[in-house]
Amino acid sequence: MKENKIDTITNLFEGSEIRSIWDSEKEDYYFSVVDVISALTGSNNPRNYWNMLKKRLIEDDGSELYTKCVQLKMKSQKDGKNYLTDTLDTEGIFRLIESVPSPKAEPFKMWFASLGKERIDEVFDPEKAIDRAIDYYRKKGYSDNWIETRLKGILNRKKLTDVWKENGITENYEYAMLTNEIYKTWSGMKANEYKDFKGIRKESLRDNMTDIEVILTDLGEITARDIAKYERPQGLKDNLKVAKRGGDVSKIARESYEIQTGRRAITSRNNLYIKYSGDTKLTTKNKF
C-alpha cells in the first residue's frame, strides 16, 4: 500500500471504538481486527481471541481470511503511540463477522454497511459530514439556533487547541487540565463534575448544555484562544493562567446574565430522556 492514507479514524459501535485507516488508492477502509472482535464479543482479551481464531481459520479453510490481513500502524487507545495492527478491508471485515459467533453480528453488519458508505462519501465531499451532523441534532430535537452555535463552537475549539499546540501543549492530560481550568473558573465545576451535575456519563457534555451554557463555554475558550495567540505563553503553567483569564470573562458574563434575567445560567437538566441509577439507565423526562 502506498503512503496515501489519512490518519487513524475512530468510530463508535455501541460505545466500542473501531479504528480504521483510509486507503485512497484502493478507495476502501482498513479496520482494526481486534477492535471489531472486541465490539462483537465483549472479550477482555480480544487479541488472544483473534490469535486463537487465526489458528482455527488456518486449520479450517487454509487461512484465506488470515492472508487478507494487512499490518498497518494505528494509534493505540492506551498510550496514543502508533503500533503495527492486524487490519482487514471492508470485504474482509464482513467475512470476519461470519466467523465470530455473536448476537451483535446483524446490528454490527447494518452499522458497518452504513458507516462505510457515509465515510467514503465524506472523504470526497466533507459537506456531507456537516449535513449528517445537522440531521443528527435535528432528530434529537435541537433548534437550528442551538445547532448553529454548537457547530461554530466545534470550529472555535479546534482553533483553541491549535494555539495550545503552538504554545507547547502536547499531552492529552494537559489539554484536559486547560479545559477544566476554563470550566471551573466560570461554572465552578470541572468537566467531570459538570457531567455529574447533569446526570450524564459518556455522553457529550456540550450536547447536553442549554444554549446559554454553550455560549458561555465558547466565550471562555475564544477569549483564552485570543489571549494565548497574542501573548504566546509557553508550557502548561503559563497557559493555565491564560485559561483562567478566559474563564473569568465567561464568569462575568454569566453573573450579568443571571442578574438581568433572574435565572440561573447553569442547569442540571440534560438533553436525554434517561438518568443513571448505579449502572442502570432509568427513563425520565429531564430534557430542556
KOLDRENGU-931290 format. One line per 10 residues: number of its first residue (from 1); for each residue x, y, z of C-alpha. Coordinates in Angstrom, 3 decimals. Layout:
NUM) X Y Z ~ ...
***
This chain:
1) 0.000 0.000 0.000 ~ 1.393 3.407 -0.931 ~ 1.723 6.257 1.558 ~ -1.627 7.754 0.663 ~ -3.573 7.161 3.824 ~ -5.171 9.577 6.243 ~ -4.624 9.289 9.990 ~ -6.297 6.717 12.191 ~ -10.048 7.372 12.412 ~ -12.086 6.158 15.361
11) -15.800 5.339 15.063 ~ -18.113 4.031 17.752 ~ -20.349 0.963 17.668 ~ -22.474 0.817 20.829 ~ -19.712 2.609 22.712 ~ -16.900 0.393 21.369 ~ -14.086 2.127 19.474 ~ -13.373 0.836 15.959 ~ -10.150 2.218 14.454 ~ -9.749 2.485 10.690
21) -7.437 3.882 8.008 ~ -8.484 5.053 4.549 ~ -6.577 3.783 1.517 ~ -7.187 6.383 -1.201 ~ -5.635 4.203 -3.916 ~ -7.983 1.312 -3.226 ~ -10.785 3.650 -2.101 ~ -11.545 1.484 0.887 ~ -11.027 1.393 4.641 ~ -8.862 -0.971 6.661
31) -10.302 -1.714 10.098 ~ -8.598 -2.967 13.240 ~ -9.454 -6.652 13.632 ~ -9.084 -6.695 17.427 ~ -11.402 -3.679 17.734 ~ -14.104 -5.440 15.724 ~ -13.705 -8.642 17.739 ~ -13.884 -6.672 20.976 ~ -17.118 -4.995 19.857 ~ -18.686 -8.290 18.773
41) -17.655 -10.456 21.719 ~ -17.027 -8.131 24.643 ~ -13.878 -10.175 25.277 ~ -11.436 -8.850 27.873 ~ -8.613 -10.102 25.663 ~ -9.679 -9.644 22.016 ~ -6.072 -10.031 20.841 ~ -5.893 -13.537 22.301 ~ -9.323 -14.298 20.809 ~ -8.024 -13.251 17.385
51) -4.879 -15.368 17.723 ~ -6.992 -18.428 18.514 ~ -9.383 -17.625 15.657 ~ -6.492 -17.291 13.197 ~ -5.255 -20.734 14.177 ~ -8.717 -22.232 13.652 ~ -9.157 -20.460 10.310 ~ -5.854 -21.847 9.058 ~ -6.950 -25.353 10.002 ~ -10.496 -24.979 8.608
61) -10.146 -23.079 5.341 ~ -6.479 -22.729 4.589 ~ -6.201 -19.281 6.196 ~ -7.813 -17.422 3.278 ~ -9.140 -14.711 5.588 ~ -5.870 -14.535 7.504 ~ -3.883 -13.993 4.310 ~ -6.033 -10.945 3.562 ~ -4.794 -9.283 6.756 ~ -2.594 -6.222 6.341
71) -0.495 -4.875 9.185 ~ -0.764 -1.093 9.424 ~ 0.360 1.345 12.075 ~ -2.575 2.573 14.151 ~ -2.697 4.872 17.121 ~ -3.091 2.937 20.369 ~ -6.110 3.742 22.506 ~ -3.961 3.295 25.616 ~ -0.852 5.419 25.109 ~ -1.531 7.298 21.856
81) 1.509 5.747 20.121 ~ 1.417 4.031 16.721 ~ 1.790 0.238 16.568 ~ 1.513 -2.323 13.778 ~ -2.010 -3.737 13.919 ~ -3.788 -6.516 12.017 ~ -6.390 -4.927 9.722 ~ -8.923 -6.084 7.151 ~ -10.650 -4.166 4.374 ~ -14.431 -3.830 4.214
91) -14.958 -7.173 2.481 ~ -12.620 -8.898 4.922 ~ -14.458 -7.488 7.949 ~ -17.778 -8.842 6.651 ~ -16.138 -12.271 6.322 ~ -14.689 -11.917 9.810 ~ -18.154 -11.237 11.236 ~ -19.328 -14.539 9.773 ~ -16.526 -16.301 11.668 ~ -17.311 -14.802 15.070
101) -20.491 -16.102 16.751 ~ -22.153 -13.089 18.321 ~ -25.704 -11.792 18.934 ~ -24.368 -8.412 17.797 ~ -23.430 -9.691 14.331 ~ -26.528 -8.428 12.490 ~ -26.709 -4.949 14.089 ~ -22.952 -4.628 13.521 ~ -23.368 -5.500 9.832 ~ -26.049 -2.831 9.422
111) -23.949 -0.243 11.253 ~ -20.839 -1.215 9.327 ~ -22.519 -1.064 5.903 ~ -23.901 2.384 6.638 ~ -20.610 3.577 8.107 ~ -18.576 2.591 5.073 ~ -20.754 4.473 2.598 ~ -21.077 7.569 4.786 ~ -17.360 7.856 5.486 ~ -16.304 7.246 1.888
121) -18.752 9.897 0.666 ~ -17.445 12.325 3.289 ~ -13.843 11.886 2.197 ~ -14.722 13.302 -1.227 ~ -17.370 15.770 -0.045 ~ -16.764 16.985 3.554 ~ -20.022 18.963 3.443 ~ -21.846 15.640 3.774 ~ -20.341 15.217 7.251 ~ -21.706 18.609 8.266
131) -25.112 17.761 6.809 ~ -25.110 14.491 8.743 ~ -24.301 16.306 11.983 ~ -27.127 18.792 11.398 ~ -29.597 15.963 10.671 ~ -28.442 14.130 13.803 ~ -29.030 17.151 16.047 ~ -32.385 17.944 14.439 ~ -33.584 14.389 15.051 ~ -32.565 14.831 18.677
141) -34.845 17.865 18.887 ~ -32.245 20.651 18.936 ~ -33.221 24.020 17.470 ~ -31.408 25.375 14.418 ~ -30.053 28.257 16.535 ~ -28.578 25.761 19.024 ~ -27.089 23.702 16.181 ~ -25.502 26.772 14.596 ~ -23.950 27.783 17.918 ~ -22.729 24.218 18.546
151) -21.068 23.851 15.133 ~ -19.345 27.211 15.474 ~ -18.179 26.082 18.920 ~ -16.578 22.970 17.423 ~ -14.609 25.127 14.998 ~ -13.588 27.559 17.747 ~ -12.495 24.657 19.954 ~ -10.266 23.395 17.137 ~ -8.702 26.851 16.782 ~ -8.023 26.910 20.535
161) -6.308 23.505 20.618 ~ -4.211 24.539 17.605 ~ -2.974 27.596 19.527 ~ -2.270 25.479 22.621 ~ -0.227 23.110 20.474 ~ 1.765 26.039 19.081 ~ 2.381 27.136 22.679 ~ 3.989 23.832 23.684 ~ 0.986 21.796 24.818 ~ 1.426 18.215 23.616
171) -0.062 15.777 26.142 ~ -3.750 14.841 26.388 ~ -3.785 15.435 30.133 ~ -2.521 18.985 29.540 ~ -5.395 19.753 27.167 ~ -7.787 18.318 29.770 ~ -6.291 20.460 32.545 ~ -6.552 23.625 30.458 ~ -10.153 22.853 29.518 ~ -11.015 22.151 33.151
181) -9.464 25.463 34.193 ~ -11.829 27.333 31.872 ~ -14.856 25.301 33.019 ~ -14.069 25.566 36.716 ~ -13.441 29.318 36.571 ~ -16.765 30.257 35.011 ~ -19.030 27.433 36.230 ~ -17.368 26.332 39.473 ~ -17.064 22.772 38.171 ~ -14.543 20.700 36.235
191) -15.862 18.849 33.187 ~ -16.422 15.560 35.054 ~ -18.140 17.412 37.925 ~ -20.335 19.234 35.411 ~ -21.297 15.868 33.908 ~ -22.183 14.505 37.351 ~ -24.268 17.620 37.983 ~ -26.201 16.972 34.775 ~ -26.538 13.253 35.419 ~ -24.614 12.085 32.355
201) -21.562 9.843 31.906 ~ -20.091 9.023 28.490 ~ -22.475 11.388 26.729 ~ -21.102 14.664 25.361 ~ -21.269 17.433 27.952 ~ -21.790 20.187 25.395 ~ -24.569 18.249 23.654 ~ -26.382 18.361 26.987 ~ -25.956 22.081 27.575 ~ -28.584 24.752 27.040
211) -27.842 27.472 24.516 ~ -26.602 29.878 27.226 ~ -24.288 27.215 28.667 ~ -22.838 26.560 25.213 ~ -22.349 30.289 24.611 ~ -20.586 30.801 27.954 ~ -18.307 27.817 27.304 ~ -17.452 29.122 23.832 ~ -16.849 32.640 25.169 ~ -14.304 31.366 27.702
221) -12.466 29.317 25.096 ~ -12.465 32.041 22.453 ~ -11.102 34.542 24.996 ~ -8.388 32.111 26.128 ~ -7.500 31.450 22.497 ~ -7.183 35.126 21.585 ~ -5.069 35.930 24.658 ~ -2.841 32.905 24.068 ~ -2.468 33.739 20.392 ~ -1.362 37.299 21.190
231) 0.775 36.731 24.318 ~ 2.178 33.313 23.335 ~ 2.537 31.756 26.809 ~ 4.748 28.652 26.705 ~ 4.124 25.439 28.609 ~ 1.346 24.258 30.874 ~ 1.839 26.620 33.816 ~ 1.577 29.850 31.820 ~ -1.234 28.542 29.615 ~ -3.228 27.629 32.724
241) -3.077 31.278 33.791 ~ -4.426 32.336 30.401 ~ -7.145 29.660 30.529 ~ -8.290 31.083 33.878 ~ -8.456 34.571 32.375 ~ -10.654 33.205 29.606 ~ -12.883 31.572 32.182 ~ -13.074 34.839 34.131 ~ -14.625 36.579 31.115 ~ -17.342 33.908 30.946
251) -17.857 34.141 34.708 ~ -18.538 37.883 34.434 ~ -20.921 37.261 31.526 ~ -22.681 34.511 33.499 ~ -23.172 36.774 36.528 ~ -24.503 39.582 34.322 ~ -26.918 37.195 32.594 ~ -28.255 35.936 35.921 ~ -28.729 39.466 37.265 ~ -30.523 40.692 34.163
261) -32.761 37.637 33.656 ~ -33.248 36.488 37.233 ~ -32.467 32.959 36.042 ~ -29.562 30.618 36.670 ~ -27.285 30.179 33.673 ~ -26.294 26.657 34.743 ~ -28.890 23.914 34.940 ~ -28.792 20.270 35.974 ~ -31.151 19.389 33.150 ~ -29.773 17.427 30.227
271) -30.947 16.651 26.726 ~ -31.646 12.979 27.433 ~ -34.755 11.099 28.406 ~ -32.740 8.997 30.825 ~ -30.913 9.281 34.091 ~ -28.473 6.902 35.724 ~ -29.028 4.912 38.907 ~ -25.884 2.953 39.733 ~ -25.003 1.240 36.456 ~ -28.576 1.350 35.153
281) -30.288 3.865 32.906 ~ -33.780 4.860 34.043 ~ -36.335 6.632 31.871 ~ -37.069 10.184 32.893 ~ -38.295 13.440 31.373 ~ -35.304 15.600 32.136 ~ -34.909 17.300 28.780 ~ -34.541 21.052 28.397
***
